[in-house]
């Protein structure tokens, strides 16, 4: 049974310097003028499917019912599939490339109930080239679904179990250590890890040590002391491990960028252990100041 939708939640790596986002929204407006388009972000790093999938997963619990349109598509124009995935009894449909981008969000929404490949030319634009499927394939499909076009009208059904999975790293324990990875660095320099409260032993004290990549010597590591804190102001002048707004731990500094000061980036390994066994020179981050008379 088809249903109309009123909202399209939109995420891409298009940026806002070029006209790409505006053109996709114009196409949607022309086909489904009643639909509201919400911009989740268009600043996913170019071609970074993993970063896009994580951003979409962070958003999915908060988007309204309707269509989720996500485009981070380095394989555009190739034989990768364009898909629409129905979730939550038809309350939501996720549209995008079948490259793992949608997978974590689909899982968090309860799993795929139906999926189709978007192939029907009646619901696509005639394209002068094959490099802008956001405009020519994904945007029109989202708009037509808003108008009540049935999901299966977009193209043939595909086995949802065979859709491309995501590549999200899992933490692991080795002895008394938890080996984590930086998933995301936000605008403020907080470095979200792939661990939550269940991943740290309850017996650990508030203080811990972090083994981090040495920003000055490639391939080397340094050990820094840190405290587990409830919020940024509780960190003090050192390094904190804070439970962030998505329920994941983040390496943070109070009113400073942990990414800049510690040299951390997505994909970096962070090893956590109980205690504060600093190496020489590996203590809390400090900012030198000149004192006048």
N, C-alpha and C positions, 0 to 999 in steps of 0.2 A: 504494500500500500504506500503510495507517495504522500508526501507532506510538504507544505511550503515552509521555508525558513526565512527569518528576518535578519540574521546576523552572519557575517563572514569575518572570522578572526584571521589576520593576515601576517605571515612571518616570512622573511626572505633574507638573502645576502645581497640584495640589489643596492643597498645604500640609498641616499637621497640626493646625491649630486646629479645623477642622470635622471632621465624622465621615466625610467622603467616602472617604478611603483605607481606613479601618476597615470601612466598608460593602462596598466592592469586595472586600476580602480575606475578609469573611464570606460573600459570595456564592460566591467561589471555593472556600472551605472546604466549603460545603454541597454543591457539585457534585462536587468532586474532593478529598476529604479527605486523600489521600495526597500532594498537591502541596505543595511548599515555595515560599513567596513571598519573594523577595529584594527589599528596597527599595533601588533604585539612588539615587533622590532624588525627593522630592515638593516641592522648593523651586524648580523652574523658575519664573521670573517669570510671573505670570498672563498668559495669551493669547500668550506669546512663543514662537511655533512655531520660529523660528530658534534661539533659545537652547536649546529642547528638543531640536532635531535635533542641535545640536552636543554637548550633554551625552550624548545617546544614542550618538553616534558615538565619543565618548571612552570610553564604557563597553563597546562591543560586542565588542572583542577579548578582554575579560576575563570575560564572562558565560558560565556553563556552558551546555551543550546544553539545549534546551528551548524554552519560549515566552518571547518578549519582549513585554511589554504596556506600551505607551506612549500616554499620553493628554495632549495639549496641544491643545485642540479648541475654539477660539473660534467655529467654525462648527457646533457641536453642534445637532442638530435641523434643519439645513438640508439641501440636496440634496447636500452633500459625501458621499462614500462612506465606509463603514466597511469596512476591508480586512484580510485576512490574507495575508502574503507568506511563502512558503516559500524557505529558503536552505539551502545546504550539504547538498544531497542529502536534505533532510527532517530534518536534525539540529536545525534551528531554524526557528521561525515567528515573524514579527514581526506584531503586531496593533495597529491604531490607526486614526486618521482618515487619509484620503487627502488630506493638505494639505501634503505635503513633510516632515512630521515624521520619517517612517521612512527617507526616501531615502538620506541619507548612511550610515546604519548598514547598510542593505541593500547598498549598494555595497561597503562595507568587508568585508561577510560573503561577498563573491564574486558578488553580483548576484542578482536575483530569478529563481527557477526556475519558480515558479507563483504566481499571485495569485488570490484570490477576493474577491468582495464579500459581506459578511456580511449576508444577508437572510433566511435560513431561520428562521421563528418558533419552530421546535422547539428552537433553541439560543440563544434570547433570552429575557429576562424580559418579562412584560407590564408596560408602563410607564404610570404615571399621567400623566406628562408626557414631553416630548421633550428634556429638558435634562441628563440624567445617563446618557449612553451608556457611561461607564465601568462603572457598575453593571448596566445593562440589556442592553448589547450586547457590549462588549469583554471585560469580566470573564468572563461566561458562556462566550463563545467560547473564551477561553484555557483555562478549566476543562474544557470538553468535549473540546478537543484533548488535554489531559492524560489524559483517560479513553480515548483511542484513537479518537475520532470522526474519520473521514477529513476532510481539508481540504476536499474538494469537496462535502462534505455541508453546509457552512456557507452555501453560496450559489454563484451562477454564477461561472465563471472569467472573469477580465478580462485584457486584454492588459497584461502587466507593463511594456511599453515606454511605455504611456500613463498610468502612474501619475504623480501630481504630483511634479515634481522639487523639490529643495531650492534655496534661494537663499543659497549660500555665496560670499562675495566672494573673488576671487582677487587676489594681489598683482601688481604690474606694475613694470617698470623704465622710468624716464624719464631718459635720459642717465646720469649717475653716481649716481642715486638709486633706492632701492627704496621704492615706495609701498605701505604695509601698512595694515591695519585691526585694531583691537582686537576680537577675537572674544569674549573671556570674561574676566571678573574673578573670581578665586577668593576664598575667605574671607579669605586673607591679603593681598589687594590686589595680587597679581601679575596683570599685564595680558597675557594670551596674544594674540599676533599671528597673522595668517594666513600666516606664513612659517616655513619650516624651513631646515635647513643648505644645501640646494641652491638656495635663493633669494637667499643673500648671496654676492657674488663672493668666490672663494677668495683673491683678491689683497688684500682689505681688511685693514687692520691691526686690532689688538685694540681700539683706540680708534675711536669713531665719533661722529657727531652725530645727534640726533633732533630733527625739527621737529614740535612738538606743538601742539594747540590751547591758546591762552592762557586759563587758567581765570578770569582777571580781565577780559578784554576779548573779548566775543563776536565771532567772525569773524576774530580775529587769531591769530597763531601766535608761538611762541617757539622758540628753538633751544637745546638742552641737550646737554652733553657726556655720553657714556656709554662704558662699557667692555663688551666681550664677556667673560663670565665663565662658568666651569664650574659654579659653585654660588653660593648666596647669600652665604656668608661671604667669598668672593673679591671681592665688589663693593666692599667698603670703605664709605666715607661718601657715595659718589656714587650714580649711576644705573647699573644693569647691564642687559645684554641676555643672558638666561640661557636655555639650552636646557632646556625643562621636561620633566616625566616623560612627556609625550605626544609628544615629539620636535618641538615647536614652540617658537619663540623667544618669550620673555615679557619685557616691561619690568618690572623688579623693583628693590626696595630691600632692603637687609639689615635684617631685623627691623622693617620699617616697611611701610606700605601705599603702594605706588606709585600706586594709584588715588586715594587720598586726597591724598597730597602733590603729585601732578602734575595732579590734576583729570581723570583719564582714565576713560572709561566705554566699554562695548561700542558699537561703531559709529564710534568716533573714528578719524580718520586719523593715522597716524604715518609720517613720511617719514624713512628712514634714509640716511645718507651716510657715506663714509669721512672720518675726521678729526674734530676737536673744535672747530669754528668757533663758539664760544659768542657769543651776543649779550650786551651788557651786562646784568648781572643774571640771565643765563640759565645760570649754572654749577650745580654740584652742589647738591642739596637740603641745607639745613642746618637744624638745630634750635637756636634760641637758648637759652642757659643763663645764669643769673646766678651769678657767681663771688663767693663770700664771702671775707673776709679770712683 
